[in-house]
Every structure is written in C-alpha cells, then in structure tokens.
C-alpha cells in the first residue's frame, strides 16, 4: 500500500477527532446556555407568583389603612416596573425597588393591629414569605448556572468556539446590599 494512502487515513482520522471535539464543546455550550435559560424561567415563575399576590395584599391593607395611599401607590408602581423589566439587570433593579416598597407596606401594617390580625392578611403574608424563599433559591440556582456557563465560554478552547457561534456572557441576578435581607412578613 502506498504511503500517501496511510497519510490520508491518518489525516482523516485526525480531522474526525477534531470534528468530534468541536461537536462536544458546542453541545456542552448549548446545554449550559439552555440550563441558564431554564433557571431564569424558574425565577420568572416565582416572580409572577409574587406579582399576583401583591394586588391582594395591597387591597387588604387599603381596607384598613386608607390614608396610606402613597405607600400603596409606590408598591403598585414598583410591581409594574418589575413586570415590565426586559433584561436581567432591569429585573434586578426593579426587584430591589419592589422589595423596598414591600418593606414600607409591612411597616405601615405594624400600626394597624386589626390588620395584623386579619385572616386574609395573615394568609397573604404566609404565601409571600414562602414565595420569597423560592425566589431566593431560584436566584441562587440561576446565578450558579450563569457562573458555570460564563466560565465555560471564557476558558480555552471553548472561548474560540463560543465566539464563533455567538455564545455571549449572561448577567447575574443581583440584589443590592440593602435588599439582601428577605422581606420580613411576620408580625
């Protein structure tokens, strides 16, 4: 057998190995990107649940604290900003604002003992508290997924393929230092 046939076979095998490595890296990047997207979807589910609870909470407080309309309007405005947020960064900022307004709402409720004893208000508190815990867990899972994905697209040789195929870094879902404590909903 001529030598050139052996060389072609070796080159073909080498190309096959290179293609397999590229395919493996690409598939891993796709998997990691999809994991980040799924993690964001889980956050979105919990945030939507939170947004659905807020109008009921505001209505319950409104019945007892009619002269606190400024606080109630701020909560509603912050909720709408959070719903309308488009990017992870915008969502983070809106959630920080919403958390602050919810703290104000619960501070107002402190002044109304009959509100604190209201069964509907207590139930909404409990649901919101559970949702806040789920949001915190989902945020942690999302940020872990983003870290894995971002690390993968930044390391060699993945960074070469990531650039070629348009894989870009994702933002973390961060909260401000002042908002890092969970919303206190216990009275």
PyMOL CGO cylinders between C-alpha atoms (Angstrom):
from pymol import cmd
from pymol.cgo import CYLINDER

trace = [
    CYLINDER, 0.00, 0.00, 0.00, 1.37, 3.40, -0.92, 0.3, 1, 1, 1, 1, 1, 1,
    CYLINDER, 1.37, 3.40, -0.92, 2.47, 5.72, 1.90, 0.3, 1, 1, 1, 1, 1, 1,
    CYLINDER, 2.47, 5.72, 1.90, 0.17, 8.53, 0.80, 0.3, 1, 1, 1, 1, 1, 1,
    CYLINDER, 0.17, 8.53, 0.80, -2.90, 6.36, 1.43, 0.3, 1, 1, 1, 1, 1, 1,
    CYLINDER, -2.90, 6.36, 1.43, -1.74, 5.83, 5.02, 0.3, 1, 1, 1, 1, 1, 1,
    CYLINDER, -1.74, 5.83, 5.02, -1.21, 9.61, 5.39, 0.3, 1, 1, 1, 1, 1, 1,
    CYLINDER, -1.21, 9.61, 5.39, -4.70, 10.34, 4.09, 0.3, 1, 1, 1, 1, 1, 1,
    CYLINDER, -4.70, 10.34, 4.09, -6.12, 7.85, 6.56, 0.3, 1, 1, 1, 1, 1, 1,
    CYLINDER, -6.12, 7.85, 6.56, -4.21, 9.45, 9.44, 0.3, 1, 1, 1, 1, 1, 1,
    CYLINDER, -4.21, 9.45, 9.44, -5.28, 12.95, 8.37, 0.3, 1, 1, 1, 1, 1, 1,
    CYLINDER, -5.28, 12.95, 8.37, -8.88, 11.78, 8.01, 0.3, 1, 1, 1, 1, 1, 1,
    CYLINDER, -8.88, 11.78, 8.01, -8.79, 10.26, 11.47, 0.3, 1, 1, 1, 1, 1, 1,
    CYLINDER, -8.79, 10.26, 11.47, -7.26, 13.46, 12.88, 0.3, 1, 1, 1, 1, 1, 1,
    CYLINDER, -7.26, 13.46, 12.88, -9.99, 15.56, 11.24, 0.3, 1, 1, 1, 1, 1, 1,
    CYLINDER, -9.99, 15.56, 11.24, -12.63, 13.22, 12.59, 0.3, 1, 1, 1, 1, 1, 1,
    CYLINDER, -12.63, 13.22, 12.59, -11.23, 13.64, 16.12, 0.3, 1, 1, 1, 1, 1, 1,
    CYLINDER, -11.23, 13.64, 16.12, -11.15, 17.43, 15.74, 0.3, 1, 1, 1, 1, 1, 1,
    CYLINDER, -11.15, 17.43, 15.74, -14.75, 17.50, 14.48, 0.3, 1, 1, 1, 1, 1, 1,
    CYLINDER, -14.75, 17.50, 14.48, -15.83, 15.28, 17.39, 0.3, 1, 1, 1, 1, 1, 1,
    CYLINDER, -15.83, 15.28, 17.39, -14.12, 17.59, 19.91, 0.3, 1, 1, 1, 1, 1, 1,
    CYLINDER, -14.12, 17.59, 19.91, -15.72, 20.67, 18.33, 0.3, 1, 1, 1, 1, 1, 1,
    CYLINDER, -15.72, 20.67, 18.33, -19.13, 18.99, 18.35, 0.3, 1, 1, 1, 1, 1, 1,
    CYLINDER, -19.13, 18.99, 18.35, -18.68, 18.02, 22.01, 0.3, 1, 1, 1, 1, 1, 1,
    CYLINDER, -18.68, 18.02, 22.01, -17.71, 21.55, 23.04, 0.3, 1, 1, 1, 1, 1, 1,
    CYLINDER, -17.71, 21.55, 23.04, -20.56, 23.07, 21.04, 0.3, 1, 1, 1, 1, 1, 1,
    CYLINDER, -20.56, 23.07, 21.04, -23.11, 20.67, 22.53, 0.3, 1, 1, 1, 1, 1, 1,
    CYLINDER, -23.11, 20.67, 22.53, -21.88, 21.40, 26.05, 0.3, 1, 1, 1, 1, 1, 1,
    CYLINDER, -21.88, 21.40, 26.05, -22.16, 25.16, 25.47, 0.3, 1, 1, 1, 1, 1, 1,
    CYLINDER, -22.16, 25.16, 25.47, -25.72, 24.71, 24.17, 0.3, 1, 1, 1, 1, 1, 1,
    CYLINDER, -25.72, 24.71, 24.17, -26.59, 22.59, 27.21, 0.3, 1, 1, 1, 1, 1, 1,
    CYLINDER, -26.59, 22.59, 27.21, -25.19, 25.19, 29.60, 0.3, 1, 1, 1, 1, 1, 1,
    CYLINDER, -25.19, 25.19, 29.60, -26.96, 28.05, 27.80, 0.3, 1, 1, 1, 1, 1, 1,
    CYLINDER, -26.96, 28.05, 27.80, -30.25, 26.14, 27.98, 0.3, 1, 1, 1, 1, 1, 1,
    CYLINDER, -30.25, 26.14, 27.98, -29.69, 25.47, 31.69, 0.3, 1, 1, 1, 1, 1, 1,
    CYLINDER, -29.69, 25.47, 31.69, -29.31, 29.23, 32.26, 0.3, 1, 1, 1, 1, 1, 1,
    CYLINDER, -29.31, 29.23, 32.26, -32.49, 29.91, 30.28, 0.3, 1, 1, 1, 1, 1, 1,
    CYLINDER, -32.49, 29.91, 30.28, -34.36, 27.28, 32.28, 0.3, 1, 1, 1, 1, 1, 1,
    CYLINDER, -34.36, 27.28, 32.28, -33.07, 28.69, 35.56, 0.3, 1, 1, 1, 1, 1, 1,
    CYLINDER, -33.07, 28.69, 35.56, -34.30, 32.14, 34.53, 0.3, 1, 1, 1, 1, 1, 1,
    CYLINDER, -34.30, 32.14, 34.53, -37.70, 30.64, 33.72, 0.3, 1, 1, 1, 1, 1, 1,
    CYLINDER, -37.70, 30.64, 33.72, -37.87, 29.27, 37.27, 0.3, 1, 1, 1, 1, 1, 1,
    CYLINDER, -37.87, 29.27, 37.27, -37.17, 32.74, 38.67, 0.3, 1, 1, 1, 1, 1, 1,
    CYLINDER, -37.17, 32.74, 38.67, -39.82, 34.18, 36.38, 0.3, 1, 1, 1, 1, 1, 1,
    CYLINDER, -39.82, 34.18, 36.38, -42.41, 31.70, 37.66, 0.3, 1, 1, 1, 1, 1, 1,
    CYLINDER, -42.41, 31.70, 37.66, -41.75, 32.73, 41.26, 0.3, 1, 1, 1, 1, 1, 1,
    CYLINDER, -41.75, 32.73, 41.26, -41.69, 36.44, 40.44, 0.3, 1, 1, 1, 1, 1, 1,
    CYLINDER, -41.69, 36.44, 40.44, -45.04, 36.13, 38.64, 0.3, 1, 1, 1, 1, 1, 1,
    CYLINDER, -45.04, 36.13, 38.64, -46.45, 34.40, 41.71, 0.3, 1, 1, 1, 1, 1, 1,
    CYLINDER, -46.45, 34.40, 41.71, -45.15, 37.27, 43.83, 0.3, 1, 1, 1, 1, 1, 1,
    CYLINDER, -45.15, 37.27, 43.83, -46.69, 39.84, 41.48, 0.3, 1, 1, 1, 1, 1, 1,
    CYLINDER, -46.69, 39.84, 41.48, -50.03, 38.05, 41.68, 0.3, 1, 1, 1, 1, 1, 1,
    CYLINDER, -50.03, 38.05, 41.68, -50.01, 38.19, 45.49, 0.3, 1, 1, 1, 1, 1, 1,
    CYLINDER, -50.01, 38.19, 45.49, -49.22, 41.90, 45.73, 0.3, 1, 1, 1, 1, 1, 1,
    CYLINDER, -49.22, 41.90, 45.73, -52.58, 43.33, 44.49, 0.3, 1, 1, 1, 1, 1, 1,
    CYLINDER, -52.58, 43.33, 44.49, -54.45, 41.18, 47.02, 0.3, 1, 1, 1, 1, 1, 1,
    CYLINDER, -54.45, 41.18, 47.02, -52.10, 42.32, 49.75, 0.3, 1, 1, 1, 1, 1, 1,
    CYLINDER, -52.10, 42.32, 49.75, -52.50, 45.97, 48.75, 0.3, 1, 1, 1, 1, 1, 1,
    CYLINDER, -52.50, 45.97, 48.75, -56.30, 45.66, 48.70, 0.3, 1, 1, 1, 1, 1, 1,
    CYLINDER, -56.30, 45.66, 48.70, -56.30, 44.09, 52.14, 0.3, 1, 1, 1, 1, 1, 1,
    CYLINDER, -56.30, 44.09, 52.14, -54.11, 46.86, 53.55, 0.3, 1, 1, 1, 1, 1, 1,
    CYLINDER, -54.11, 46.86, 53.55, -56.15, 49.51, 51.74, 0.3, 1, 1, 1, 1, 1, 1,
    CYLINDER, -56.15, 49.51, 51.74, -59.26, 48.46, 53.66, 0.3, 1, 1, 1, 1, 1, 1,
    CYLINDER, -59.26, 48.46, 53.66, -57.54, 49.19, 56.99, 0.3, 1, 1, 1, 1, 1, 1,
    CYLINDER, -57.54, 49.19, 56.99, -55.09, 51.96, 56.13, 0.3, 1, 1, 1, 1, 1, 1,
    CYLINDER, -55.09, 51.96, 56.13, -56.96, 54.29, 53.81, 0.3, 1, 1, 1, 1, 1, 1,
    CYLINDER, -56.96, 54.29, 53.81, -54.71, 57.28, 54.50, 0.3, 1, 1, 1, 1, 1, 1,
    CYLINDER, -54.71, 57.28, 54.50, -51.57, 55.32, 53.49, 0.3, 1, 1, 1, 1, 1, 1,
    CYLINDER, -51.57, 55.32, 53.49, -52.30, 55.72, 49.78, 0.3, 1, 1, 1, 1, 1, 1,
    CYLINDER, -52.30, 55.72, 49.78, -48.80, 56.98, 48.93, 0.3, 1, 1, 1, 1, 1, 1,
    CYLINDER, -48.80, 56.98, 48.93, -47.20, 53.77, 50.20, 0.3, 1, 1, 1, 1, 1, 1,
    CYLINDER, -47.20, 53.77, 50.20, -49.77, 51.65, 48.40, 0.3, 1, 1, 1, 1, 1, 1,
    CYLINDER, -49.77, 51.65, 48.40, -49.20, 53.54, 45.14, 0.3, 1, 1, 1, 1, 1, 1,
    CYLINDER, -49.20, 53.54, 45.14, -45.44, 53.04, 45.44, 0.3, 1, 1, 1, 1, 1, 1,
    CYLINDER, -45.44, 53.04, 45.44, -45.93, 49.29, 45.85, 0.3, 1, 1, 1, 1, 1, 1,
    CYLINDER, -45.93, 49.29, 45.85, -48.19, 49.13, 42.81, 0.3, 1, 1, 1, 1, 1, 1,
    CYLINDER, -48.19, 49.13, 42.81, -45.78, 51.24, 40.73, 0.3, 1, 1, 1, 1, 1, 1,
    CYLINDER, -45.78, 51.24, 40.73, -42.78, 49.12, 41.77, 0.3, 1, 1, 1, 1, 1, 1,
    CYLINDER, -42.78, 49.12, 41.77, -44.72, 45.95, 40.92, 0.3, 1, 1, 1, 1, 1, 1,
    CYLINDER, -44.72, 45.95, 40.92, -45.49, 47.27, 37.44, 0.3, 1, 1, 1, 1, 1, 1,
    CYLINDER, -45.49, 47.27, 37.44, -41.86, 48.23, 36.86, 0.3, 1, 1, 1, 1, 1, 1,
    CYLINDER, -41.86, 48.23, 36.86, -40.82, 44.70, 37.83, 0.3, 1, 1, 1, 1, 1, 1,
    CYLINDER, -40.82, 44.70, 37.83, -43.40, 43.18, 35.48, 0.3, 1, 1, 1, 1, 1, 1,
    CYLINDER, -43.40, 43.18, 35.48, -42.21, 45.41, 32.62, 0.3, 1, 1, 1, 1, 1, 1,
    CYLINDER, -42.21, 45.41, 32.62, -38.47, 44.77, 33.14, 0.3, 1, 1, 1, 1, 1, 1,
    CYLINDER, -38.47, 44.77, 33.14, -36.81, 43.45, 30.00, 0.3, 1, 1, 1, 1, 1, 1,
    CYLINDER, -36.81, 43.45, 30.00, -33.31, 42.34, 30.94, 0.3, 1, 1, 1, 1, 1, 1,
    CYLINDER, -33.31, 42.34, 30.94, -31.81, 40.58, 33.92, 0.3, 1, 1, 1, 1, 1, 1,
    CYLINDER, -31.81, 40.58, 33.92, -30.21, 43.87, 35.02, 0.3, 1, 1, 1, 1, 1, 1,
    CYLINDER, -30.21, 43.87, 35.02, -33.51, 45.76, 34.75, 0.3, 1, 1, 1, 1, 1, 1,
    CYLINDER, -33.51, 45.76, 34.75, -35.25, 42.95, 36.62, 0.3, 1, 1, 1, 1, 1, 1,
    CYLINDER, -35.25, 42.95, 36.62, -32.66, 43.12, 39.40, 0.3, 1, 1, 1, 1, 1, 1,
    CYLINDER, -32.66, 43.12, 39.40, -33.15, 46.87, 39.78, 0.3, 1, 1, 1, 1, 1, 1,
    CYLINDER, -33.15, 46.87, 39.78, -36.93, 46.58, 39.72, 0.3, 1, 1, 1, 1, 1, 1,
    CYLINDER, -36.93, 46.58, 39.72, -36.92, 43.76, 42.28, 0.3, 1, 1, 1, 1, 1, 1,
    CYLINDER, -36.92, 43.76, 42.28, -34.74, 45.85, 44.59, 0.3, 1, 1, 1, 1, 1, 1,
    CYLINDER, -34.74, 45.85, 44.59, -37.28, 48.67, 44.37, 0.3, 1, 1, 1, 1, 1, 1,
    CYLINDER, -37.28, 48.67, 44.37, -40.21, 46.30, 44.90, 0.3, 1, 1, 1, 1, 1, 1,
    CYLINDER, -40.21, 46.30, 44.90, -38.59, 44.72, 47.95, 0.3, 1, 1, 1, 1, 1, 1,
    CYLINDER, -38.59, 44.72, 47.95, -38.10, 48.18, 49.45, 0.3, 1, 1, 1, 1, 1, 1,
    CYLINDER, -38.10, 48.18, 49.45, -41.71, 49.18, 48.87, 0.3, 1, 1, 1, 1, 1, 1,
    CYLINDER, -41.71, 49.18, 48.87, -42.96, 45.91, 50.36, 0.3, 1, 1, 1, 1, 1, 1,
    CYLINDER, -42.96, 45.91, 50.36, -40.90, 46.63, 53.46, 0.3, 1, 1, 1, 1, 1, 1,
    CYLINDER, -40.90, 46.63, 53.46, -42.63, 50.02, 53.67, 0.3, 1, 1, 1, 1, 1, 1,
    CYLINDER, -42.63, 50.02, 53.67, -46.00, 48.36, 53.28, 0.3, 1, 1, 1, 1, 1, 1,
    CYLINDER, -46.00, 48.36, 53.28, -45.33, 45.94, 56.12, 0.3, 1, 1, 1, 1, 1, 1,
    CYLINDER, -45.33, 45.94, 56.12, -44.02, 48.79, 58.26, 0.3, 1, 1, 1, 1, 1, 1,
    CYLINDER, -44.02, 48.79, 58.26, -47.34, 50.60, 57.69, 0.3, 1, 1, 1, 1, 1, 1,
    CYLINDER, -47.34, 50.60, 57.69, -49.23, 47.44, 58.66, 0.3, 1, 1, 1, 1, 1, 1,
    CYLINDER, -49.23, 47.44, 58.66, -47.43, 47.45, 62.02, 0.3, 1, 1, 1, 1, 1, 1,
    CYLINDER, -47.43, 47.45, 62.02, -49.51, 50.48, 63.01, 0.3, 1, 1, 1, 1, 1, 1,
    CYLINDER, -49.51, 50.48, 63.01, -52.80, 48.64, 62.47, 0.3, 1, 1, 1, 1, 1, 1,
    CYLINDER, -52.80, 48.64, 62.47, -53.34, 45.81, 64.97, 0.3, 1, 1, 1, 1, 1, 1,
    CYLINDER, -53.34, 45.81, 64.97, -56.68, 44.85, 63.44, 0.3, 1, 1, 1, 1, 1, 1,
    CYLINDER, -56.68, 44.85, 63.44, -54.95, 44.47, 60.04, 0.3, 1, 1, 1, 1, 1, 1,
    CYLINDER, -54.95, 44.47, 60.04, -52.22, 42.30, 61.52, 0.3, 1, 1, 1, 1, 1, 1,
    CYLINDER, -52.22, 42.30, 61.52, -54.94, 40.05, 62.96, 0.3, 1, 1, 1, 1, 1, 1,
    CYLINDER, -54.94, 40.05, 62.96, -56.88, 39.84, 59.67, 0.3, 1, 1, 1, 1, 1, 1,
    CYLINDER, -56.88, 39.84, 59.67, -57.01, 36.23, 58.46, 0.3, 1, 1, 1, 1, 1, 1,
    CYLINDER, -57.01, 36.23, 58.46, -56.68, 37.17, 54.79, 0.3, 1, 1, 1, 1, 1, 1,
    CYLINDER, -56.68, 37.17, 54.79, -53.68, 39.39, 55.52, 0.3, 1, 1, 1, 1, 1, 1,
    CYLINDER, -53.68, 39.39, 55.52, -52.03, 36.63, 57.55, 0.3, 1, 1, 1, 1, 1, 1,
    CYLINDER, -52.03, 36.63, 57.55, -52.57, 34.13, 54.73, 0.3, 1, 1, 1, 1, 1, 1,
    CYLINDER, -52.57, 34.13, 54.73, -51.11, 36.54, 52.18, 0.3, 1, 1, 1, 1, 1, 1,
    CYLINDER, -51.11, 36.54, 52.18, -48.12, 37.13, 54.47, 0.3, 1, 1, 1, 1, 1, 1,
    CYLINDER, -48.12, 37.13, 54.47, -47.50, 33.40, 54.65, 0.3, 1, 1, 1, 1, 1, 1,
    CYLINDER, -47.50, 33.40, 54.65, -47.76, 32.95, 50.88, 0.3, 1, 1, 1, 1, 1, 1,
    CYLINDER, -47.76, 32.95, 50.88, -45.46, 35.89, 50.24, 0.3, 1, 1, 1, 1, 1, 1,
    CYLINDER, -45.46, 35.89, 50.24, -42.93, 34.59, 52.73, 0.3, 1, 1, 1, 1, 1, 1,
    CYLINDER, -42.93, 34.59, 52.73, -42.89, 31.18, 51.02, 0.3, 1, 1, 1, 1, 1, 1,
    CYLINDER, -42.89, 31.18, 51.02, -42.58, 32.82, 47.62, 0.3, 1, 1, 1, 1, 1, 1,
    CYLINDER, -42.58, 32.82, 47.62, -39.67, 34.96, 48.81, 0.3, 1, 1, 1, 1, 1, 1,
    CYLINDER, -39.67, 34.96, 48.81, -37.85, 31.79, 49.88, 0.3, 1, 1, 1, 1, 1, 1,
    CYLINDER, -37.85, 31.79, 49.88, -38.49, 30.19, 46.49, 0.3, 1, 1, 1, 1, 1, 1,
    CYLINDER, -38.49, 30.19, 46.49, -37.23, 33.32, 44.72, 0.3, 1, 1, 1, 1, 1, 1,
    CYLINDER, -37.23, 33.32, 44.72, -34.03, 33.25, 46.77, 0.3, 1, 1, 1, 1, 1, 1,
    CYLINDER, -34.03, 33.25, 46.77, -33.45, 29.58, 45.92, 0.3, 1, 1, 1, 1, 1, 1,
    CYLINDER, -33.45, 29.58, 45.92, -34.22, 30.15, 42.23, 0.3, 1, 1, 1, 1, 1, 1,
    CYLINDER, -34.22, 30.15, 42.23, -31.90, 33.16, 42.14, 0.3, 1, 1, 1, 1, 1, 1,
    CYLINDER, -31.90, 33.16, 42.14, -29.10, 31.09, 43.64, 0.3, 1, 1, 1, 1, 1, 1,
    CYLINDER, -29.10, 31.09, 43.64, -29.64, 28.29, 41.12, 0.3, 1, 1, 1, 1, 1, 1,
    CYLINDER, -29.64, 28.29, 41.12, -29.74, 30.80, 38.25, 0.3, 1, 1, 1, 1, 1, 1,
    CYLINDER, -29.74, 30.80, 38.25, -26.53, 32.53, 39.38, 0.3, 1, 1, 1, 1, 1, 1,
    CYLINDER, -26.53, 32.53, 39.38, -24.78, 29.16, 39.75, 0.3, 1, 1, 1, 1, 1, 1,
    CYLINDER, -24.78, 29.16, 39.75, -25.87, 28.23, 36.23, 0.3, 1, 1, 1, 1, 1, 1,
    CYLINDER, -25.87, 28.23, 36.23, -24.67, 31.59, 34.89, 0.3, 1, 1, 1, 1, 1, 1,
    CYLINDER, -24.67, 31.59, 34.89, -21.29, 31.13, 36.60, 0.3, 1, 1, 1, 1, 1, 1,
    CYLINDER, -21.29, 31.13, 36.60, -20.83, 27.68, 35.04, 0.3, 1, 1, 1, 1, 1, 1,
    CYLINDER, -20.83, 27.68, 35.04, -21.91, 28.93, 31.61, 0.3, 1, 1, 1, 1, 1, 1,
    CYLINDER, -21.91, 28.93, 31.61, -19.78, 32.11, 31.72, 0.3, 1, 1, 1, 1, 1, 1,
    CYLINDER, -19.78, 32.11, 31.72, -16.74, 30.14, 32.91, 0.3, 1, 1, 1, 1, 1, 1,
    CYLINDER, -16.74, 30.14, 32.91, -17.22, 27.64, 30.13, 0.3, 1, 1, 1, 1, 1, 1,
    CYLINDER, -17.22, 27.64, 30.13, -17.38, 30.25, 27.37, 0.3, 1, 1, 1, 1, 1, 1,
    CYLINDER, -17.38, 30.25, 27.37, -14.31, 32.06, 28.76, 0.3, 1, 1, 1, 1, 1, 1,
    CYLINDER, -14.31, 32.06, 28.76, -11.97, 29.07, 29.03, 0.3, 1, 1, 1, 1, 1, 1,
    CYLINDER, -11.97, 29.07, 29.03, -9.77, 27.70, 26.28, 0.3, 1, 1, 1, 1, 1, 1,
    CYLINDER, -9.77, 27.70, 26.28, -10.60, 26.14, 23.81, 0.3, 1, 1, 1, 1, 1, 1,
    CYLINDER, -10.60, 26.14, 23.81, -14.30, 26.79, 24.43, 0.3, 1, 1, 1, 1, 1, 1,
    CYLINDER, -14.30, 26.79, 24.43, -13.78, 30.55, 24.12, 0.3, 1, 1, 1, 1, 1, 1,
    CYLINDER, -13.78, 30.55, 24.12, -12.80, 30.15, 20.47, 0.3, 1, 1, 1, 1, 1, 1,
    CYLINDER, -12.80, 30.15, 20.47, -15.95, 28.25, 19.58, 0.3, 1, 1, 1, 1, 1, 1,
    CYLINDER, -15.95, 28.25, 19.58, -18.12, 30.42, 21.83, 0.3, 1, 1, 1, 1, 1, 1,
    CYLINDER, -18.12, 30.42, 21.83, -17.01, 33.49, 19.90, 0.3, 1, 1, 1, 1, 1, 1,
    CYLINDER, -17.01, 33.49, 19.90, -17.51, 31.79, 16.54, 0.3, 1, 1, 1, 1, 1, 1,
    CYLINDER, -17.51, 31.79, 16.54, -21.02, 30.61, 17.38, 0.3, 1, 1, 1, 1, 1, 1,
    CYLINDER, -21.02, 30.61, 17.38, -22.25, 33.71, 19.22, 0.3, 1, 1, 1, 1, 1, 1,
    CYLINDER, -22.25, 33.71, 19.22, -22.31, 32.45, 22.79, 0.3, 1, 1, 1, 1, 1, 1,
    CYLINDER, -22.31, 32.45, 22.79, -22.20, 35.55, 24.99, 0.3, 1, 1, 1, 1, 1, 1,
    CYLINDER, -22.20, 35.55, 24.99, -21.91, 36.10, 28.73, 0.3, 1, 1, 1, 1, 1, 1,
    CYLINDER, -21.91, 36.10, 28.73, -25.04, 36.28, 30.82, 0.3, 1, 1, 1, 1, 1, 1,
    CYLINDER, -25.04, 36.28, 30.82, -25.71, 38.70, 33.67, 0.3, 1, 1, 1, 1, 1, 1,
    CYLINDER, -25.71, 38.70, 33.67, -26.12, 37.58, 37.26, 0.3, 1, 1, 1, 1, 1, 1,
    CYLINDER, -26.12, 37.58, 37.26, -29.40, 38.30, 39.02, 0.3, 1, 1, 1, 1, 1, 1,
    CYLINDER, -29.40, 38.30, 39.02, -28.05, 40.50, 41.78, 0.3, 1, 1, 1, 1, 1, 1,
    CYLINDER, -28.05, 40.50, 41.78, -29.68, 42.37, 44.58, 0.3, 1, 1, 1, 1, 1, 1,
    CYLINDER, -29.68, 42.37, 44.58, -28.47, 45.47, 46.38, 0.3, 1, 1, 1, 1, 1, 1,
    CYLINDER, -28.47, 45.47, 46.38, -26.77, 45.15, 49.75, 0.3, 1, 1, 1, 1, 1, 1,
    CYLINDER, -26.77, 45.15, 49.75, -29.68, 46.89, 51.47, 0.3, 1, 1, 1, 1, 1, 1,
    CYLINDER, -29.68, 46.89, 51.47, -32.16, 44.47, 49.91, 0.3, 1, 1, 1, 1, 1, 1,
    CYLINDER, -32.16, 44.47, 49.91, -30.25, 41.26, 50.62, 0.3, 1, 1, 1, 1, 1, 1,
    CYLINDER, -30.25, 41.26, 50.62, -32.30, 40.54, 53.69, 0.3, 1, 1, 1, 1, 1, 1,
    CYLINDER, -32.30, 40.54, 53.69, -35.59, 38.81, 52.88, 0.3, 1, 1, 1, 1, 1, 1,
    CYLINDER, -35.59, 38.81, 52.88, -38.78, 40.78, 53.18, 0.3, 1, 1, 1, 1, 1, 1,
    CYLINDER, -38.78, 40.78, 53.18, -39.97, 40.40, 56.75, 0.3, 1, 1, 1, 1, 1, 1,
    CYLINDER, -39.97, 40.40, 56.75, -43.60, 39.45, 56.71, 0.3, 1, 1, 1, 1, 1, 1,
    CYLINDER, -43.60, 39.45, 56.71, -44.07, 38.30, 60.31, 0.3, 1, 1, 1, 1, 1, 1,
    CYLINDER, -44.07, 38.30, 60.31, -45.78, 40.46, 62.85, 0.3, 1, 1, 1, 1, 1, 1,
]
cmd.load_cgo(trace, "trace")
